[in-house]
Amino acid sequence: MDVNIAPLRAWDDFFPGSDRFARPDFRDISKWNNRVVSNLLYYQTNYLVVAAMMISVTKENHHPPIITLFL
């Protein structure tokens, strides 16, 4: 089984302006589900980068550096 990592998409495409957002039709659950899954698959590397940045910033701000634990 060969697993490929999705390429990093352009940040302008990942964070579009408000003109690209449209209100989804919540009554059509299958279309809504397909849209969410497609978005997650297409931008999975971008979401991974954002999550890694958020985790690193949170850890840096809420935990002392490891070196100070030994001093």
N, C-alpha and C positions, 0 to 999 in steps of 0.2 A: 504494500500500500504506500503510495507516494503522496506526501502531504506538502503542499506549497503554501507559503505565507503570501497573503495578498500584498500588493505594493502599497506604499504610502501614497495616499491620494493628495491632491493639491489642497492646501489649507483654505484657499478661497472657495473651493467647491465644498469642503467639509463645514465651514462656517459661513454659509451664504447670508446675504442681507435679508431683511424682512420681506423683500419683494418675491423671494423664492418660496416662502412658506404659504401653504394653502391649508385651510381647515379640512381635516379628513372627514370622511363620512363614517361616523361611528356605528351606524346601523348595519353596515356591511362588514361583519367581523372577519370574514375570510380575506377580503381585500386589505383590511387594516393589518391583519396578521402577516400577510404576504409583504406588505410595505415595510413593516418593522424588521422582518427577517432579511429581506433584501438589503435594507440599509445597514444592518449589522454585518452582513457578509461583505458588502462592498467596501465599507469603511472600517473593517475590523482592526487593521493596523493603526489607523488614526485613533480609534477608541483605546487601543492598548497604550499608545504613546501618551494620551491625555491621562489615562488612569495611572500610569507610572509616574508622570509629573506630579499629579495630585498626591499620590502616596509619598513621594520623596519630599515634597514641600511640607506635608502634614507631619511626617516623621521628624524632619529637621526642626520644625517649629515647636513640637511638643515633647521631644525627647532630647536629652543632652547628648552630645557626641560621645561615642563609645570610649574614646581616650580619657575623658574626664571621670569615667566610672572607676578607673584604676588609679587615679591620683589621690 
